[in-house]
Structure formats: structure tokens, C-alpha cells
């Protein structure tokens, strides 16, 4: 046999052995995938693992009916595929998860805490993830408590870039929710950047969820509205940062327990700090607000700052009682639901003010102004030291129906007794040119809650008799009010 022929055959035999060995190794590697996949899932803490490997080749593996449980998460997928461009590369290839079904208990997930790492251990991340990409298409059902359940349609696709970063997009949709996010991630530094490309929320379908996570004070509240916004942020050194901008439209708020309703509510949040969870530059508007028997309109408020602990109101105005009410800056703390503020009234109508009182023997028409500190807590209204009087350059008409109000202690033979009698009996109206109601004057006796001074003369020009009335009010001034607020009113101190 020629040497060349023997050499050729030896080379061919070595080549066949090499190819057979490599193919055997590849086959053994992929044949071991079911065992490796199950072992990897169990090593990660998964239980109740099950799957069916339906296709195996050096370039593609298909797994059907993959299912497992991991703490508060149940996972199932109709098909999971691993696709590799090069079978010899140390990568799982591109993973595609289709028709997935994920069941997530968010309360249990929030309550679970990962084991604390030693203080000396610095967080580390692999410089390169052993993947060529990952896509997911399925339904995620989130649950909370015994009754809350919502299905979300979730799709995302992530892939590595030549720079070593990973980039991807994700969408989450559900009734009343449309969210789309673009993000990037650097495995070597464990840093991420993200930005929403769509963010729309209808609050009505998510009201129960919001109340479950962040219950509003003095709730429950009935609310609805639509939120749009944009968020751009990052994750650096274990900390979340960035800002968001939001708009609320077509909103409505109601609290039957407080007898409070707001319609046509809008709000703009200029900046929300994601790291501090603090909003600034907040503007709130409402077409109408009803609190008990008081109807208001054109509410405008500016919030300098808002957090989960407190709200700093820098300005608030509303049309009410026929005029305008301005509320000076105040702070509202959620841990203390009492509201303390100073209200300035401009050109409010006396007839509408008197309509809020009960059993007051007087009727009046005209414009009033004033400044009153108020405190409202637990359904109780308290008035502080302030005043109410005629608006500048104005006069009003008043009619009494109170026997003895003006003639008590006066002699029936006095010159103006007959006129005073007609005024207190409601037979004559007074044109008032001076009116001042001082609420809880600082130098008054302890039981004095108000001092009222009225000066004027009868409206009838044929009656020439000036009338001056000084009236002291002792006892609870708030008991004269009937605001229709749930819980009533109570006697207050000077807030």
C-alpha cells in the first residue's frame, strides 16, 4: 500500500474522530440541557419545576409548558426557545418566552426581604451577560389582599450592543393603563437609564389599588381622572434618580363622610424628584367644590412642595359666598389631618353669609370683607382671632326680627324709642355704613367670643334717626353656623 494512501486515510480517520468527538460533545451538551435547566431553576430557589423539551439542535432548543414557583411568583410559558448563532459560543443564545402567564402577589413580594450581604462585600456584576437577547410576551396577573386582581399584558425585548450595554423596550397595557419604556443597562457597572415613551393612566379602574397602597386621609374617597406624563431617570450606585412631569385632567373627587365634592379638577406637576419622591411646582384647579352647604367655584391652588408626609400650599383662592376667598400659605401634614389656615374674604355677600347661620334674627344684603383664622379637624370648625366688616366704600342693608334687641333698657318715652322699636321688629330696614365683627378679640373677657358694632340709619328717607348697636356675643360662636359638614362644629380656641 502506498505511503501516501495510508497517510491520507490516517488523516481522514483523525478528521472523522475529531468531528465525531466535537459532535458528541455538542450533543452531550445539549442533551444535558433538561437537567441543567432544572438544576439552574432549583438553584435559584424555584420549586414545582416542570417542562417538556420538544426540540434540540446545536442551534435551537425549544421547551414547552415551562412552569415553576418562586416565592410570591408563579410562572408558566407555552413555549420558551433558546436560539444560538454559534453553537460553540459560551452563551445561552437568544431566549424568547411566548404565551407566558405570570401570577404575582405584590404584597408578599413587598414583604419579602433579601438576605443582607456582609458590610465588607461590594456589589459586583458580570462584565458580560451570557445571553444574546431576551424577549417576553405574555400576561402578568398582579394580586393584592383578598380581592384585588388585575391582568397586565407585558411585552419586552432586550439585546446587547457592541458597546457592551444592553438596550430594550417594554410595554405594559391593561384597562386604564398604557405604559411604554425604553431603557439601557451596563452590566459592568450595574447602572441603568430609562425613559417613558408613553404614560397614560385612567384612575377609575385603579382606584382600589391606589387606596390599597396609599390610602388618602379621611378616606375612603371616590375619585376619577386621567393622568398623562413623562419620566426620565437612572439607577446609580444602588440609588434611583431622575424626574417626572405629570398632568391630571377630567378628574373628580368626593368624600361622602366629609360631605365634600370637587368637579372638573385639573393638576400639573412640573417636577417630581424620583429619588426624594418630592413634587414641586404643583398647580391645582377645580371648576366647582362643594363642602357641606358651601358651594365654591374656580378654585386655584399652588403647592410649593408635596411629599408623602406633608403638602406646602403657597397660594389658594376660590370664588365663594358671592365674592373671593384667599387662603394664606399653610402646611398640611398627613400624620395630623387637622387643617389650620387664615382666610381672607373679599366682597363676599352678607346674605350668603347669613344663609349659613341658624336661628339668627337678621337679614342683610351687601358686600363684606375680612380675615379669619380657621381650624378644621374631625368635622369640627374652630374660629380664631379675626374680623369681618363692610367692604371698603360699601354699605349694606340689614333687617332685624329680634324683640328687645335695641329697646332693652331704653325708656318708651325717649325720642327715638319708636324708631328703634320698628327697627327691631323688622318694620324698618337699616342702611349700615359701619359694621365690624371682631371674632375672639384679644383683650375681651374669657367668655367673650365676638363683638359686633353696627352704625346706620333707616333706609326710609322720611325717618331721621341714627342707630348704633354694640352687641357682645358670649358662648360658642360656631354654634350659630350650619355649614352642613359631617361632624358638626365645635367651640374653638384661638388657632
TORMI-962806 format. One record per residue (C-alpha): x, y, z. Coordinates in steps of 0.1 Angstrom, whole numbers, plus 5000, padded with zeros to 4 digits. Layout:
BEGIN
XYZ...
END
This chain:
BEGIN
500050005000501550334991502650565019500650855005497450645006498050535042498750885053495651015036493550755053495050835087494351195082490751125072490350895103491651165126489351425110486351185114487351125150487651495157484351575141482751285159484251405192483151765187479651655176479551415206480451695230477851925214475251655215476151575251476051945260472551995245471351655258472251775293470152095288466951955306469051855336470952185335467752395331466052225360469152245382469652615374465952695383466152495416469452655425467752995421465152895447462452775423460152495433457452285414459652295383458252125352458952155314459051955282461951975258460451945224463352025201467152005205469852105180473152285183471552605172468052585188466352435218462552465224460952405257457152385261455052425292457852555314456452625349457852695383457152885416459553135431458453295464455453525455455753445418454153165397455553145362454352945332455152975295453652805265457052805247460552905256463252895229467052925231468553025197472253045191474153175161477252985170476952655189480452675203480053025220479653025258476253175257472653065261471953255229468753455224465953355247462353405236459453355260456053325244452453305257453753345293451453355323452953515355450953535387452453795411451353865448452754215452452054225490454153915495456754045472457054375490457254195524460053965513463554095521466753965505469453835528471754115538475254105523478254145546479154505551482654455535481254295504481054525475478254465449479654325417478154245383479354035354481154235328479154045301475853865304475853515289472953605266472453735230469053875238465853825257462153875246458953825266455353825255452653735280450153825307451153915342448453895368449054105399447254045431447054225465445054135495441953915492440154105464442454305442443454135410444454285376445854125344448554315325449754255290453554275291455954275262459654355262462754295241466354355252469554305234473354375238475054655218478654655205479454895233478754625259475554795271472154635268469154825254465554745252461954845251458954735272455154795271452554735297448854765289445654705308442254865313443155225321446855185317449255245288452955245296455955225273459655245285462955255267466055165289469755085288471854885312475654855317476454505332479954605342478854895364475254785371473955125360470755185342468955465324465355475314462655695299458955665293457755695257454155665268452455705301448655725304446555615334442855625339442455645377438955495379439955135372442955175396441255345424441155045447444854975440445855335449443755325481445354985490448955125486448555495496445255555514444255915514443556085547439956095560439155825534437755645516437555885486435655835454437855975426438455955389440556125363443156075336446956115341449556175314453256225320456856165312459556015334463356015328465655865353468655645362469855395387473355465400475255315430472055155443470055475442467155575420467255925405465556135379462456355373458956315361456356555348452556485351449256625342445856535356442656605336438956535338439156455375436556435402436956385440434256305465434156205502430656135514431856105550433056465549430256595525433056725501432856705463435156855437434356855400436456955369439756905387443056955369446556945381450057005367453256865384456257045369458856825386458756505406462156405421462256025419464955995444463356205471459756145459459056515462456956715439457457085432455757345411452357195415449257385403445757255410442457385396438857295401435657425384433557365414433957245450431157175475431857145512428657085531426257375522429057595509429357595471432657725456433957765421437157855402439557705428443257775421446057645443449757645441451857395460455457475466456257125476454456795482455756465497454256165513454456335547453356695540452056945515453257315515450457525500451857865489448658015475444957925473441958115460438358035453435158215445432558165472429758335490429358585461433058705464436558575465438358385493442158385496443858135518447358235531450157985528449957685551451357345557449257025558450756715574449256375567450156255602447956535616444856575595443856905610443857205587444857535600444857835577444058205575441258305551440958655536437458745523436959005496433459135487431558835499427858885501426258935536423058755525425058435516427058455549423858485569422358185550425057975567423758065601420857925621418358105643419958435636417258715638418558925610418758955572421259165553422359245518425759395509429459325505431759225533435459165537437659025565440358805577439758495599442058215611440257875608440957525621439157225608439656885624437556575629434456755615434857045639435357405628437057655651437358025645440458225656441058585663439958785632437359025619434659075593433359405582432059625553434059605521435859935515433560205502430459985506427259995526424659725533421059695543420059495574416659395588416259265623413559045638414659055674412359195701414259395727417559395707417659775706415059895731416159685761416859925789415560225769412660435781409560425760409360795764412760865747412761045714414060755692412360475711409560435684412160415656414260165675411159955681410259955644413859855635414059565659410559445649411659435613409459725602412359945592415559845574418859995583421360135559424560035576427660255570429760095597429959725605432659545623432559195638435659115659435958745665437658645697439158995703442458965722441559185751437959065756436758885788437358505788433858405777433558675750433658515716432758825694431959195695429659345669429359715662426759845637426060215628423560345603420160495598416760385585416560325547413360525547414460885540411461015559412860865591415761065605417160865634420760735636421160395651424260245668424359895680427159735702426559365707428659125727428458755719429258515748429458145743430157925713430058155682430557845660427157705671425457975650426957825619425257555598427757455572426357115566429756955572429656605587430656605623429156945630431057245646432557295680433757575702437257665692440257835708442458095691444357905664
END
